[in-house]
């Protein structure tokens, strides 16, 4: 994280296609809480808040975001997600250690990868290579 993740001057925001990362993270935290991932939301919120406090950053979107539009923004995001219909991350997928090509959806593979990395970062590259090789060969 750097200062630009928390604050950008108005001239930078004027031509940006995305809001400041901090605002996006806050929206993701709210969404995580809404689907029951309270512990993860609290952890992310505490980390970002601690960094912002350490950097002495105050929220200022220079008029490019107004809290009064929050409900409409969330409704728009909800509608977009309904239309796109992405795969949902279940607790089972989030905690997966393995992936079965014939049974599991891709979130299982992504979370198995993260769990493999966190379990043993030194052997992750080999795990990734073997897993991708088996996936492409249709043997997972």
Order of alpha helices (4+ residues) and beta strands (2+ residues): alpha-alpha-alpha-alpha-alpha-alpha-alpha
